[in-house]
Amino acid sequence: MSSTTIAATTTLENLFANQAAAFAAAPYPLAGERRRNLTRLLDAILAHQDELATAIDHDFGGRSRDEVLFSEIYVAVNAIRHARRHLKGWMAPRSRHVGWALQPAQAWVLPQPLGVVGIIVPWNYPVFLSIAPLAGALAAGNRVLLKPSEFTPETSALLAKIISTTFSPDVVAVALGDAAIGRAFAALPFNHLLFTGATAVGRDVMRAAAEHLTPVTLELGGKSPAIVAADANLERAASDIVYGKLLNSGQTCIAPDYVLVPGASLRPFVEALRKAVKQYYPDGRYTSIINDKHYQRLRGYLDEAAARGVETITLGATRGLPPTILIDPPEDLKVMREEIFGPILPLKTYDTIDQAIAYVNQHERPLALYLFTRSQQTIDSVLTRTISGGVCVNDTLLHIAAEDLPFGGVGPSGMGHYHGQEGFDTFSKLKPVFRRRWLGLGRMLRPPHTRLHDWMRRILIR
């Protein structure tokens, strides 16, 4: 470990210690203070939105300002506003029923801040995936340490500057650094740790957190399917799938990873995809692949498919990696085994909706599932017979922008939820409280046991 890394690790430990001490001194911020923190965060993001869009554009080597303002800034400020609007209701004690055998008594759940929350942020949506969980953690009354990605250095540095001029470091602070700092960050004794990123790294984060029994929320990814039913409007389905796939050049954890399409609809669907690409990107310009390492990984998928004779269709020319369709690639190819995270879209054909459902269920549970159909029966069948982190019917991606819906994976695609009240609850201890009002039945059941006890026990247990 270099002297620079050692110094950075020491600074990181000091930041954590200061936040832990500050929380111990004031463990239950009132609603007014939490609301002021959310307002400070909202004002800061709005004031620097153009700078953030520019920084993201530079880090990616080309990313549309309009795309950033919707997919990063809008959803981030929406999360803050939603938390601020509902904060007081989320904080309120939640009454619970007490059975007659325990009467007279009261019971309730008290949401309580956990303490110091760690948030590890990926490179693909560096603003949204910092600010949305931060809003939930602040609403819950916690102190927060953020670790943004080293792959977006300009955006990460700007976020650190914005946070440092908005908050005292014992409330919110940003830790900058490489993978070594990331490992040291995950090893801190946080009261909760949220990680968004690759499944393999998520396993490492969970191992590090286990040392302190730190509870974790893991937002991972995987291969999210899109099912196009036989009765679907092919042009609308293709338009929605292209939007979901090519936003951020496919570098989205919930991007459609592959499409299941009826065999009879395959060629018309391909032409509908081609039309949608031309409609959305007439000049062939969309977000660049983040770096050469990921570009070469994607090229490797295409080279392997070509070597195996897979039919490959390019949907228009672009300045970088073009949107590319692979027709029925074999299951053993890397493109079918690994999360693609780029503008490559395999199409797999099927004959019946039961076959499509079986195909999804034969693979790891995905973070998202997309279904295109006009049939309520098909909707009900897919919803009840598949398990995924979330579902969009007749659209893609937008469930993540519905702030009142919980967001999270299942199994290999993640664990835990955030967004909305579920995010507030994730970053809270929902403390159960039982209060005895006065002498009650329960005390009459204590030893020494008599015939009265026997009679009462029979009444209770019957």
C-alpha positions, 0 to 999 in steps of 0.5 A: 500500500502506497503512502498516498493510499495510507494517508487517504485511508487514515483520512477516511477513518477520521471522517467515519470517527467524526460522524460516529461521534456526532451521531452519538451526541445527537442521535435523533434529529428532528423533522425540521433539521432533516428537512433542512438537510434535504433542502440544502441538498436539493438547492445544491444539485439544482444550482450545479446541474449544468456543471454536473452535466458537463462533468459527466459528458467529459468523463464519458467522452460524450454524453448528451446534456439532455439525457443527463438532465433527465436520467440523472438530475430529474430523478435525483431531485425527484427523490429529494422532493419526495422524501422531503414531502413525506418525511414527517409521516414516515417518522411518525410512530406506527401503531400496531395491534395488541391482542386481547390476551396482552391487554391493556397495553399499547404497541407501536413501531418507532423509526429510529436513525441507524447512525453512519451510513456508507454509500458506494456509487458506480460510474454509470449514473454517478449523480442519481446513484449518489443523491437518491440513496443520500436523500433516503439516508438523510430523511432517516436522520443518519450521517452519510459517507459517499464513495463515488467511482474513480472511473468518473473522476471529474464528476466525483471531484465536483460532487465532493466539492458540492457536498463539502460546501453544502454540509459539515463533514460530520453530516455528509462527506465524500471519500475520493480514491481508487479501488484500494480506498473502496476496499477500505471504505467497505471495511468500515463499521458502518451501521448500514452499507449500500452498494450499487455495482457489479455482482462480483464486487458486491460479493467482496463488499458483503464479505468486508461488511460481514466482519462487523455484521454490517447490514447491506443493501446490494443493488447489482444487475444481471440479465434483465429480459424483455418478453414480447408477446404474440399480441404485442404492438411490435413498433411500440415494443421496439421503440420502448426497448430501443429507448431502454437499451440505448439510454446511456449506451446500454450502461444501465443496470436495468437495461433490457439485456435480451429479448424473447420474441415469437419466431413468427414476429422476428423479422418484423421486430428487427425492422421495427428496432431499426426504425426506432434507432433511426428515429431516436438517433438520426445522426448516430450520436449517443453516449460513449462507452465509458472507457477502452476496457469496457469497449474491448469487452463488448467487442469481444462479445461480438467477435466471439459471436461472429466466430460462432456464425451468429447472425449479426445485424448492425442498426445504423452507423455511429461514432462508437460501438453501433447498436447491434442485434444478435439472432438466437446466439447459443447459450454458452457465449459470453454475451448470453452468460454475462451482463452486457452493459452496452448497445448489444441486444440478443434476440431469442425466439420462442413459440409459446408464452409458457416457453418464454416464462420457462426460459426466464426461470431457467436463469438467475433472477433478474433485476428487471423484467419487461413485458409487452402484451395487450392481454391481462391473462398474459400479464397475470401469468408472467407476474405470478410465474416469474420472480424479478426485482421489478417489472415494467409492462409495456415500457422500459426503465420507468419503474425506477423513476416512480419514487413511491415504488421500492427499487431492489433486486432479488438473489444474484441481482441484489438484496434490500430496497430503497426509494420512497418509504422503503428507502427511509425504512432501509436506513432506519431501525424500526424499533418495536415498543410495547407499553403496559398501561396497568395491571393486565391479564398477562401478570395473572399468568405468572407463577405460582400456577393454580387451577385459575392458570389452567383454566385461563391457559385452556381459554388462550390456547384452544 
